[in-house]
Amino acid sequence: MFSRIVATFIGFLLCSCVWNDPESTPSYLPIDDSEYPYADLPRIVIETEDFTQIRDRETKIPAKLQIYGKDAPESDVLDLTIKGRGNSSFTGMPKPGYKIKFEKKQELLGMPKDKEWALISNSADKTLLKNFITYKLAGWLGDEYTPRSKFVELYLNRQYQGVYQLVETVKVGEHRVNIPQSDSSFLLERGPTEHGDEHFVVTEKGTKFEIKSPKEPTDSSTALIKKALSQFESFLRSDNPKGEITDYLDFEDYLRYFWIQELSKNLDGAFRRSIFLTWQKGDVIRLGPVWDFDVAYGNWEADTLRTPTDWYIRNSGWNGLIFKREKYWQEAVRYWKDHRDFLATFPDSISKYAAELAPATRNEFKRWPVLENTENWTYKEAYDSYDEAVDSLNSWIKQRIEWIDNHL
């Protein structure tokens, strides 16, 4: 009996992180994978200070992180902060997302060094692949920058949390959105949720963007970007515009962005939110990078979005103003036809990545048994298996491509 008590006590010491001792520097964070065994993905282990729960998207909680391989740690214990991230994905879905920020820039799983990363839960997406594969698609089509990401399994405060997508956040940086950091160079986001510490610009026509960079824009820099956006909107709304759209917009870049949103019939892509763009003084507007596709590809409550038919992005926001001119729509048709054969191979790529992810989905759907669930507002279809969910996604995309082919 005494020996068992001693062994238990020693085991407790070895598996504990003593946060209250400022000199404590644990060499590893414990992981118990007896219930959720290794499934060919890196495991990220995070422990918050005093095991504090993550309750909101504002409070940055001190934490430690370590990456595990199959049998042992593959990184040092790293210091960081963690908080909730996402809008509906944090407040309205059972499996929350997180944003992490390291004290020092870190290279993670072969991705370039940075301090800031997101752990996307993909809770609304039973394939777990829609964000991942859409970022891949943008890169294959030649996008200058798409967020790099890796699938991982997350352990938070010694509890298995499931399969997550570790992804680069959208920010200005050498290895991210690579534009100058200056008062005349801008990264904007359309339609963010306001939390109180953002900076915004509103065009003369009332279109609102958050200024993501520069972080503390001056009045003069805000006026500069407002003028550029307003001039573009005036061009789009004019019956007798001066010049061509290419004087204001990287149009070929825009066409790629448009078709990714339209192909996926992305709710947020209809000029609602998660629409990023960049502009620099003396240059044109560039759309991107693409972001946030977990409720795309037919995954929404409204029938207009669930079906693979009908135009959705084409008539929204700036898109509707651009394509009211037939010559610009004909350029969009040309782009689709030029890339149509490649897009037809898209489902094959999804099947490839699904096969690689399949072992980990057994852990995922044991932790979150949602495949047959249709009660949550994000779950519109029930599936008997992960393979069926993937087949359903591929079938939807093939039908979508066929519908677009027949309605150009």
C-alpha positions as CSV (number, residue, x, y, z in Angstrom):
1,M,0.0,0.0,0.0
2,F,2.8,2.4,1.0
3,S,4.7,1.8,-2.2
4,R,1.5,2.4,-4.3
5,I,1.0,5.8,-2.5
6,V,4.6,6.8,-3.1
7,A,4.4,5.8,-6.8
8,T,1.1,7.8,-7.2
9,F,2.7,10.9,-5.5
10,I,5.8,10.7,-7.7
11,G,3.6,10.3,-10.8
12,F,1.6,13.4,-9.8
13,L,4.8,15.4,-9.5
14,L,6.1,14.3,-12.9
15,C,2.8,15.1,-14.6
16,S,2.3,18.5,-13.0
17,C,3.2,21.9,-14.2
18,V,3.9,24.1,-11.2
19,W,2.7,27.5,-12.4
20,N,2.9,29.4,-9.1
21,D,6.7,28.9,-8.8
22,P,8.3,31.6,-11.1
23,E,11.4,29.5,-11.4
24,S,9.5,26.5,-12.6
25,T,10.6,25.5,-16.2
26,P,9.0,22.2,-17.0
27,S,10.9,20.2,-19.6
28,Y,7.7,18.6,-20.9
29,L,4.0,18.9,-20.7
30,P,2.2,15.6,-19.9
31,I,-0.1,13.9,-22.5
32,D,-2.4,10.9,-21.9
33,D,-3.3,9.4,-25.3
34,S,-4.7,6.1,-24.0
35,E,-8.2,7.0,-25.0
36,Y,-7.3,8.9,-28.2
37,P,-4.2,7.2,-29.7
38,Y,-1.7,8.7,-32.1
39,A,-3.3,9.0,-35.5
40,D,-0.4,10.3,-37.8
41,L,-0.9,13.9,-36.9
42,P,1.3,16.1,-34.7
43,R,-0.2,16.6,-31.2
44,I,-0.2,20.2,-29.7
45,V,-0.3,20.2,-25.9
46,I,-1.3,23.4,-24.2
47,E,-1.7,24.2,-20.5
48,T,-3.0,27.5,-19.3
49,E,-1.8,29.2,-16.2
50,D,-3.5,27.6,-13.2
51,F,-5.6,25.7,-15.8
52,T,-7.7,28.8,-16.4
53,Q,-10.6,28.3,-18.7
54,I,-10.8,30.2,-22.0
55,R,-14.1,32.0,-21.8
56,D,-13.9,34.9,-24.3
57,R,-12.0,36.3,-27.3
58,E,-10.5,39.3,-25.4
59,T,-8.7,37.8,-22.4
60,K,-5.2,36.7,-23.2
61,I,-4.3,33.8,-20.8
62,P,-0.7,32.9,-20.2
63,A,0.1,29.4,-21.2
64,K,2.7,26.9,-22.3
65,L,2.8,24.8,-25.4
66,Q,4.7,21.7,-26.6
67,I,4.5,19.7,-29.8
68,Y,4.4,15.9,-29.6
69,G,5.1,13.3,-32.2
70,K,4.2,9.7,-31.9
71,D,6.1,8.8,-28.8
72,A,7.9,11.9,-27.5
73,P,8.0,15.7,-27.5
74,E,9.4,17.3,-30.7
75,S,9.7,20.8,-29.4
76,D,10.7,22.7,-26.3
77,V,8.1,24.0,-23.9
78,L,7.2,27.4,-25.3
79,D,5.6,30.4,-23.6
80,L,2.6,32.0,-25.2
81,T,-0.9,33.5,-24.6
82,I,-4.2,32.0,-25.7
83,K,-7.7,33.3,-26.2
84,G,-10.8,32.4,-28.0
85,R,-11.2,33.3,-31.7
86,G,-13.9,33.5,-34.3
87,N,-17.4,34.9,-34.2
88,S,-20.1,32.3,-34.5
89,S,-17.3,29.7,-34.5
90,F,-16.5,30.6,-30.9
91,T,-19.9,31.5,-29.5
92,G,-22.3,29.2,-31.4
93,M,-20.5,26.0,-32.0
94,P,-19.7,23.1,-29.6
95,K,-15.9,23.0,-30.4
96,P,-14.3,26.5,-30.1
97,G,-11.4,27.9,-32.0
98,Y,-8.4,29.7,-30.4
99,K,-5.8,32.3,-31.2
100,I,-2.3,31.8,-29.8
101,K,0.6,34.3,-29.6
102,F,4.1,33.3,-28.6
103,E,6.6,35.5,-26.7
104,K,9.1,35.1,-29.5
105,K,8.6,34.2,-33.2
106,Q,8.4,30.5,-33.7
107,E,8.6,28.2,-36.7
108,L,5.8,25.6,-36.4
109,L,5.6,22.4,-38.3
110,G,7.7,23.7,-41.1
111,M,5.8,27.0,-41.5
112,P,7.8,30.2,-41.3
113,K,8.5,32.0,-38.0
114,D,5.8,34.2,-36.5
115,K,4.3,35.0,-33.2
116,E,0.6,34.7,-34.1
117,W,-1.3,31.6,-35.2
118,A,-4.9,30.4,-35.2
119,L,-6.2,27.0,-34.1
120,I,-9.3,26.6,-36.3
121,S,-11.8,24.0,-35.0
122,N,-13.7,23.6,-38.3
123,S,-16.6,22.7,-36.0
124,A,-19.3,23.4,-38.6
125,D,-17.6,21.3,-41.2
126,K,-18.0,17.5,-40.8
127,T,-15.3,16.9,-43.4
128,L,-12.9,19.3,-41.5
129,L,-11.4,20.1,-45.0
130,K,-13.2,23.0,-46.5
131,N,-10.9,25.8,-45.2
132,F,-7.8,23.7,-45.9
133,I,-8.7,22.7,-49.4
134,T,-9.9,26.1,-50.4
135,Y,-6.6,27.7,-49.3
136,K,-4.8,25.0,-51.4
137,L,-7.1,25.8,-54.4
138,A,-6.2,29.5,-54.2
139,G,-2.5,28.7,-54.2
140,W,-2.9,26.2,-57.1
141,L,-4.6,29.0,-59.1
142,G,-1.6,31.3,-58.5
143,D,-2.6,33.4,-55.5
144,E,0.5,35.2,-54.3
145,Y,-0.2,34.3,-50.7
146,T,-2.6,31.9,-49.1
147,P,-2.5,31.0,-45.4
148,R,-0.3,27.9,-44.7
149,S,-1.7,25.4,-42.4
150,K,-1.3,21.9,-40.9
151,F,-3.7,19.6,-39.2
152,V,-3.0,18.7,-35.6
153,E,-4.7,17.1,-32.6
154,L,-5.1,19.4,-29.6
155,Y,-4.8,18.6,-25.9
156,L,-5.8,21.6,-23.8
157,N,-5.3,21.4,-20.0
158,R,-4.9,17.6,-20.3
159,Q,-8.1,17.1,-22.1
160,Y,-8.3,15.9,-25.7
161,Q,-10.0,18.6,-27.8
162,G,-10.0,17.0,-31.3
163,V,-8.6,17.7,-34.7
164,Y,-7.6,21.4,-35.4
165,Q,-6.2,23.3,-38.3
166,L,-3.1,25.2,-37.2
167,V,-3.1,28.1,-39.6
168,E,-1.2,31.4,-40.2
169,T,-3.3,34.4,-39.2
170,V,-3.9,37.1,-41.9
171,K,-1.5,39.9,-41.0
172,V,1.2,42.0,-42.7
173,G,4.6,40.3,-42.6
174,E,7.5,39.0,-44.7
175,H,6.0,35.5,-44.8
176,R,2.3,36.5,-44.7
177,V,0.7,39.5,-46.5
178,N,4.0,40.9,-47.8
179,I,3.3,44.6,-48.2
180,P,5.3,47.5,-46.6
181,Q,4.4,48.5,-43.1
182,S,3.7,52.2,-43.6
183,D,1.0,54.9,-43.4
184,S,0.3,54.5,-47.1
185,S,0.1,50.7,-47.3
186,F,-3.1,49.0,-46.1
187,L,-4.5,45.6,-45.2
188,L,-8.3,45.8,-44.8
189,E,-11.1,43.4,-43.8
190,R,-14.7,43.8,-44.8
191,G,-17.4,43.2,-42.2
192,P,-15.6,42.3,-39.0
193,T,-17.5,42.1,-35.7
194,E,-16.7,45.1,-33.5
195,H,-15.0,44.5,-30.1
196,G,-14.1,48.1,-29.3
197,D,-10.4,48.4,-30.2
198,E,-10.6,48.3,-34.0
199,H,-9.9,51.1,-36.5
200,F,-12.3,51.5,-39.4
201,V,-12.7,53.3,-42.7
202,V,-16.1,54.1,-44.3
203,T,-16.3,55.0,-47.9
204,E,-18.4,57.8,-49.2
205,K,-21.0,55.3,-50.2
206,G,-21.0,53.8,-46.7
207,T,-19.0,50.6,-47.2
208,K,-17.1,49.8,-44.0
209,F,-13.8,48.1,-43.6
210,E,-11.6,47.4,-40.6
211,I,-8.0,48.7,-41.0
212,K,-5.8,45.7,-40.0
213,S,-2.6,47.5,-41.0
214,P,-1.3,50.0,-40.1
215,K,-2.2,49.1,-36.6
216,E,-2.6,52.7,-35.5
217,P,-3.6,54.6,-38.6
218,T,-3.4,58.4,-38.5
219,D,-6.2,60.7,-39.7
220,S,-4.3,61.4,-42.9
221,S,-3.7,57.7,-43.7
222,T,-7.3,56.9,-43.0
223,A,-8.3,59.7,-45.4
224,L,-5.9,58.3,-48.0
225,I,-7.4,54.9,-48.1
226,K,-11.0,56.3,-47.9
227,K,-10.3,58.4,-51.0
228,A,-8.9,55.4,-52.9
229,L,-11.8,53.1,-52.1
230,S,-14.4,55.9,-52.7
231,Q,-12.9,56.6,-56.1
232,F,-13.2,52.9,-57.0
233,E,-16.8,52.8,-55.9
234,S,-17.6,56.0,-57.9
235,F,-16.1,54.3,-61.0
236,L,-18.2,51.2,-60.5
237,R,-21.4,53.3,-60.0
238,S,-20.8,55.7,-62.8
239,D,-22.8,55.4,-66.0
240,N,-19.9,57.0,-68.0
241,P,-16.8,56.0,-66.1
242,K,-13.4,57.3,-67.0
243,G,-10.7,54.8,-67.6
244,E,-10.9,51.0,-67.1
245,I,-11.3,48.8,-64.1
246,T,-7.7,47.8,-64.3
247,D,-6.8,51.4,-63.3
248,Y,-8.3,50.6,-59.9
249,L,-8.3,46.9,-59.4
250,D,-6.0,44.0,-60.2
251,F,-8.7,42.4,-62.3
252,E,-7.1,39.0,-63.1
253,D,-6.4,38.6,-59.4
254,Y,-10.0,39.6,-58.6
255,L,-11.4,37.0,-61.0
256,R,-9.6,34.2,-59.2
257,Y,-10.9,35.5,-55.9
258,F,-14.4,35.8,-57.3
259,W,-14.6,32.3,-58.7
260,I,-13.3,30.7,-55.5
261,Q,-16.1,32.4,-53.6
262,E,-18.8,31.6,-56.2
263,L,-17.7,28.0,-56.8
264,S,-17.9,27.4,-53.0
265,K,-21.1,29.5,-52.7
266,N,-19.5,31.0,-49.6
267,L,-22.0,32.8,-47.2
268,D,-19.3,35.3,-46.0
269,G,-17.9,35.7,-49.5
270,A,-21.0,37.7,-50.6
271,F,-19.3,40.9,-49.5
272,R,-20.3,40.2,-45.9
273,R,-17.2,39.4,-43.8
274,S,-13.7,37.8,-44.0
275,I,-13.1,39.7,-47.3
276,F,-9.5,40.9,-47.2
277,L,-7.9,43.3,-49.6
278,T,-4.7,45.3,-49.8
279,W,-3.9,48.7,-51.3
280,Q,-0.7,50.8,-51.5
281,K,-0.4,54.4,-52.6
282,G,0.3,54.5,-56.3
283,D,-1.0,50.9,-56.9
284,V,-4.3,49.1,-57.4
285,I,-6.7,47.2,-55.1
286,R,-5.9,43.5,-54.7
287,L,-8.4,41.1,-53.2
288,G,-7.3,38.4,-50.8
289,P,-6.1,36.3,-49.2
290,V,-9.1,33.9,-49.1
291,W,-10.3,33.1,-45.6
292,D,-13.2,31.4,-43.8
293,F,-15.0,28.6,-45.8
294,D,-16.3,26.3,-43.0
295,V,-19.9,27.2,-43.9
296,A,-19.4,27.2,-47.6
297,Y,-20.1,24.4,-50.1
298,G,-23.8,24.0,-49.2
299,N,-23.4,24.1,-45.4
300,W,-25.9,26.6,-44.3
301,E,-29.5,26.9,-43.1
302,A,-31.0,28.7,-46.1
303,D,-32.0,26.5,-49.1
304,T,-30.5,29.2,-51.4
305,L,-27.1,28.4,-50.0
306,R,-27.5,24.6,-49.6
307,T,-28.2,23.9,-53.2
308,P,-25.4,23.8,-55.8
309,T,-27.5,25.9,-58.1
310,D,-28.0,29.7,-58.7
311,W,-25.6,32.6,-58.6
312,Y,-24.8,33.9,-55.1
313,I,-21.6,35.9,-55.1
314,R,-22.1,37.4,-58.6
315,N,-24.7,39.9,-57.6
316,S,-23.3,40.9,-54.2
317,G,-21.5,44.1,-53.2
318,W,-18.8,45.2,-55.6
319,N,-19.3,42.0,-57.6
320,G,-22.8,43.2,-58.7
321,L,-21.5,46.6,-59.7
322,I,-18.6,45.0,-61.7
323,F,-20.7,42.4,-63.5
324,K,-23.5,44.7,-64.5
325,R,-21.1,45.6,-67.4
326,E,-21.2,42.7,-69.9
327,K,-17.5,43.1,-70.9
328,Y,-16.4,42.4,-67.4
329,W,-18.7,39.4,-67.1
330,Q,-17.3,38.0,-70.4
331,E,-13.8,38.3,-68.8
332,A,-15.1,36.2,-65.9
333,V,-16.5,33.6,-68.3
334,R,-13.1,33.5,-70.1
335,Y,-11.4,32.9,-66.7
336,W,-13.8,30.1,-65.8
337,K,-13.3,28.3,-69.2
338,D,-9.5,28.7,-69.0
339,H,-9.4,27.0,-65.6
340,R,-12.4,24.7,-65.9
341,D,-10.5,21.5,-66.5
342,F,-8.3,22.0,-63.5
343,L,-11.3,22.8,-61.3
344,A,-12.9,19.5,-62.4
345,T,-10.0,17.7,-60.6
346,F,-10.7,19.5,-57.3
347,P,-12.8,16.6,-55.8
348,D,-9.8,14.3,-56.4
349,S,-7.6,16.5,-54.2
350,I,-10.2,16.5,-51.5
351,S,-10.4,12.7,-51.5
352,K,-6.6,12.6,-51.2
353,Y,-6.4,14.8,-48.2
354,A,-9.5,13.1,-46.6
355,A,-7.7,9.7,-46.8
356,E,-4.7,11.2,-45.0
357,L,-6.9,12.7,-42.3
358,A,-9.2,9.7,-41.9
359,P,-7.3,8.0,-39.0
360,A,-7.5,11.1,-36.9
361,T,-11.2,11.5,-37.6
362,R,-11.9,8.4,-35.5
363,N,-10.6,10.4,-32.5
364,E,-12.4,13.5,-33.6
365,F,-15.8,11.9,-33.8
366,K,-15.3,9.9,-30.7
367,R,-14.7,13.2,-28.9
368,W,-17.4,15.1,-30.8
369,P,-20.0,12.5,-32.0
370,V,-21.7,14.9,-34.5
371,L,-21.7,13.0,-37.8
372,E,-25.4,12.1,-37.4
373,N,-26.3,15.2,-35.5
374,T,-28.7,17.8,-37.2
375,E,-29.7,19.7,-34.1
376,N,-27.0,22.3,-34.0
377,W,-27.7,25.2,-36.4
378,T,-24.4,24.4,-38.2
379,Y,-25.3,20.7,-38.9
380,K,-27.6,20.4,-41.8
381,E,-26.8,16.9,-43.0
382,A,-26.5,13.6,-41.2
383,Y,-23.8,11.1,-42.2
384,D,-23.2,7.5,-41.3
385,S,-19.5,7.9,-41.7
386,Y,-16.7,10.4,-42.4
387,D,-16.3,8.9,-45.9
388,E,-20.0,9.7,-46.6
389,A,-19.5,13.3,-45.5
390,V,-16.5,13.6,-47.9
391,D,-18.5,12.0,-50.8
392,S,-21.3,14.4,-50.2
393,L,-18.9,17.4,-50.4
394,N,-17.4,16.1,-53.6
395,S,-20.8,15.4,-55.1
396,W,-21.9,19.0,-54.3
397,I,-18.8,20.5,-56.0
398,K,-19.3,18.4,-59.1
399,Q,-23.0,19.6,-59.3
400,R,-21.9,23.2,-58.7
401,I,-19.4,23.0,-61.6
402,E,-21.9,21.5,-63.9
403,W,-24.5,24.2,-63.0
404,I,-22.0,27.0,-63.6
405,D,-21.0,25.4,-67.0
406,N,-24.6,25.5,-68.1
407,H,-25.4,29.1,-66.9
408,L,-22.4,31.2,-68.0
